[in-house]
Amino acid sequence: MVGIGVPLRKLTHWNLELRRAIRTREGLERKISLSQSEARFFEHFQPEEQPVAEGQPEVGSKRFQIVPLAIPRYYLDLVGPDPMDPIRLQCVPREEEWESGSMETADPLADRTYSPVARLVHRYRDRALLLVTDQCAMNCRFCFRRHFVGKGQGPIRPSELDHVIQYLKEHPEVKELLLSGGDPLTLSDEKLFAIVDTIRFSRPGIVLRVSSRLPVVLPSRITRRFAYQMRTRQPLWFVLHVNHPRELTQEADQALKRLADAGVPLLSQTVLLKGVNDDVEVLEELFRCLTARRVKPYYLFQMDLAQGTSHFRVPLKRGMSLMRELKSRLSALSVPTYALDLPGGGGKVSLFDPPTMLEGEREWIFRTPEGREYRYPKE
């Protein structure tokens, strides 16, 4: 199993680790030697003029969005010296982020279009998404919510939560609510569970899910107290974002064990990323390791068309081939659903059971039963 034989590191309190995250080029260069591509990213990047530097492109009518640098020291310690190391690719920016394809946007899933009140996204009839904060412990370089993450809005305000609660009361068809962001676990236990309790009190019976990357990027966050708070609020599902088996260290194992031992149902989601996990051996190891840790592999996502992320995109045909091979190697327990969020807010579809899917010269065309068309590039 991943992590066996590696001494368990003594972790400081998670809040201190969060504050000490690497957020500048200077801090990063004290830990690693930058490659040419990584250095050229910072030649363009001007934090005081974020999100666009002089001379950089605008896509459509939207200013070019760059996700700020943020890497916990714990996660940076997992990075290898090779610039193409799969852990390094996920957290250290490269100059390719300044390149944007014609179909890429800062809001590829049209969150803002489906936001009836601030912080709430209601795309599907029976479930909705609540953006409880715009902060993450680590800003992943493939982030698809670039219009929101790290833009200084902070945690949801009481007035915003009031409007969300009122909307949920007026829409009883919403049976599930996913707490996301940003990362909900960057909030303190008090703030996070106050939000959970307020929603539960106002809408008894609503099913809640918490989506987070912190068990693998800042595992000290999963304290015994946090696991206990999750336990006392069941049913409350936990969805882990993990992309590579090397992220499942002994510290991450301990975090997941605390949650599982507390009776918290665990699911995982993974993004298919070029150079990171677009390999059947890597994916097989990841999904087997998750199953062994009592985490059900839930989704493998095809990359969203987020601005500046085309260098991570795996061709859809390649993804389909990988999934066919995985299905022949793994039991159903360890096989996630291979899915795509249709660009422009078309919703999530399984790529092995999609709506009508046509192959064009340069793009895939998805046609829904209602006659709507959504397009995704072939390369």
Phi, psi and omega in degrees: 000152180297135174097346181296135179088354178263125181302140179287122182283144176280120184259140174281175180302140190298327179298320177295317178299320180296317180292332184268010180301150179285123184230002181227160176300319182297317178295322180293318182289343174285345182253324182220159173271124184284140172285172179298316181296319180294318179295321181292333174303314185286341175293330177273331192280124177233097186306323183291343179245019179305141012259011182227135177262155182304132178088354180274157189284158166250141182255117186062228178261004184263137176292149183294126184258128175239133178281129180299157177286131173201115180223119173299144180299326177303312183289323180296331177293343178275348185287136176269167182288337180291125179302339180261014175302133186296332176284318180298318181301329184283337188238336182261124184289153178231164184296339179299340179294343178274001178257135182228128177287164185295336182261001184271142178221168177284343181228068190295337180262006178057044178305316184295329178294326184256028181252096182288330173222161183304136175079354181247132175243119182240088183263323181255150185302315192259003181210156183217169183238131178247122179270093188282340177199158176260006184263143173235153173292322176230131176270102181294140185287348179258014185309133181264347181257055188289338179286348188238317189292131175070023182261012172084012180280336175071196180294158177300136181276155180306320180295322178293319178296323177301316180294322177297313180300316180299319179296316180295324177295324182278351182231075181295349177291342177284108184259341181227144177226126179260122176270118185217206181176233028036189181240118182303332185281359170283346173283155174293161175305318184298314182291315183296311185283341170294320176296313179302313184293322178297316179296314181298320180294320184280328181229074180305138177092348180292138180274129182247142173233140175247124182252129185206154174252354189296329178302338179249345178254340177208067190296341177297343178297331183274081179278167175299322180297317179298314180299321178295317179298322176295318181299318185285352182245022178293146004278128179213107184279150178239125180248115182268133173262115180217139187240344186211143181299335178291345175285345181269070179280179176297325178294317177295320177304314181298318179298314181291324178297320178300317180292314181296318179295334178278001179083018180277122177291131187244129173237163176230153169229144184226140174259131177285116189233129179298129179083351181254306184216019180277056183212130186295326179294319180294314181294320178299314179298317180300311184289327175294317180296321178296314180300320179294337179263015178068032176247121179277116173302120191255303180227140162248114187263133165292141184306136171285158184274061180278144182305127174079021182240012185297336180290348176265349191282128175266129178307141186300323178298322178294318177298319179297320179296318178299317182292324177297319179293319179298320179298331180278345184257330190246154172286165180300332179299329186255001182260119176280170171279127177275117191225159175228132168276112185301133181302145177081016175090021181287349178094172185275135176226144172284132182281354172258000175209056186277170165295183181310127185235114184247145180260114175268187182292319184235359185208159172267140180243121178256125182242121182279164177301334179280356178093002178283147179242138177229139187242143181222133185296150180283332182238000000 
